Amino acid sequence: MWFHSRIRTVFATVVAMGICLPVSRAGELLPGELPVEWGRELITPQEPPTVSDVIAAVREEAPKALAVIRLHADLNNHYAPHFSPDGQSLVFLRSDIEGSICKLVTFPRLSDERATVLYEDFLSYDHMPAWSRGTPTLLAFSSNNADDLQENIHLWTLSGEPVPLTSQRDSNVLPDLRRTESGTELLYRHEGELREVRFDPAQVVPSNGETLGQGTEASYSPDGAHIAIIRDGGGGHQLFLHDRQTARESPLSTPSGHYLRNPVWSPDGQGLACFSRPASEQSWSLRVLVPKSGEPSAVVVDGVRVQEDFRHLGPSWGPDSRKLWYVSTTGEGGYYPLRWTNADGAQSGRVDLPEYLLTASDVHCSPSLEQNAVAFVAVENRSLDVYVAILNHP
């Protein structure tokens, strides 16, 4: 049963990407199998995988790339691709080299032929995107697209123009968004204070919400029962678990004297991953803990590449909550394969890319169990482009 399910998931990923078009071409096909050509730019292999190729790859235990496609490219650099929780949408950053600005580029549906650029006609700096959990999908992000150039949180419903969610002066950043039966909830940071806003996406009125106290980052658990919060303390940062029903907070076991960033919950809500490093060092590690266990957190990978310029980009869980995807700081002449580790660090591996794709980084695995896809950025004799690797299994 699992074998056939994995095969279906591979083909569901191909269909979701909108990359199969019938053509008349001979090949090693099974009876009844139609030859296809991919509408996206296929980087590897030279010919699209057949059903036989997929079956053989799914039989292998280790993750591997069945195909790598170039999803988006232009004359600018791109960073931080991020799938929506349902795996149907993708957002990434475009660094406009000539204008010295940052734009959000999205595929509201991965099958879209062309990407949508938010606030394309405005010289605003748009960054730190965050997809909502729950349906329908929403996108929150930080932008200074206003007459007073103040940086606030904006909301996009995947159509029309975005609208501001907050109306505070100075810096409002690092949104985290969650949909519920009664409305939508937003966490964000205003200067050094964490705030929470509840709103109706159909009738948005900018609000400043309620304070959760001083802190650097906050993230909802998948079930909404808790919030992971990073605050200053202990000669660096401390990680807390905030119970939303009682408002009580308990410290989670992380070492003192360490900086922490980007707390990301596993899809099943059991695990929590973040980046950490000693305050006296520059090299980041990937740290994992299970909040309900009470056991200390553990470093599962040392020497992880972390985007210092894009503060929102955190660890990437696989859809089954067993693996974490990353890129190591150690490369081979500019070549960096995609890497994964189990959440307990007991097993690890790599997914190789074509050797001419250099400085790969910003890896994000689709959180949907219906997809086998990992997005990343890399260079091929030009600017940083956005790629997607379709896997035999994530």
Beta strands, then each sheet from edge to edge (+ up, - down):
strand 1: 21-22
strand 2: 36-37
strand 3: 41-44
strand 4: 65-72
strand 5: 77-83
strand 6: 90-96
strand 7: 101-107
strand 8: 116-117
strand 9: 126-133
strand 10: 139-143
strand 11: 152-156
strand 12: 163-164
strand 13: 172-179
strand 14: 184-190
strand 15: 193-199
strand 16: 210-214
strand 17: 217-220
strand 18: 226-233
strand 19: 236-243
strand 20: 249-251
strand 21: 258-265
strand 22: 272-278
strand 23: 284-289
strand 24: 298-304
strand 25: 316-317
strand 26: 323-326
strand 27: 338-342
strand 28: 348-351
strand 29: 358-365
strand 30: 373-379
strand 31: 384-391
sheet 1: 1+ 2-
sheet 2: 3+ 4- 31+ 30- 29+
sheet 3: 5+ 6- 7+ 8-
sheet 4: 12+ 11- 10+ 9- 13- 14+ 15- 16+
sheet 5: 17+ 18- 19+ 20-
sheet 6: 21+ 22- 23+ 24-
sheet 7: 25+ 26- 27+ 28-
end
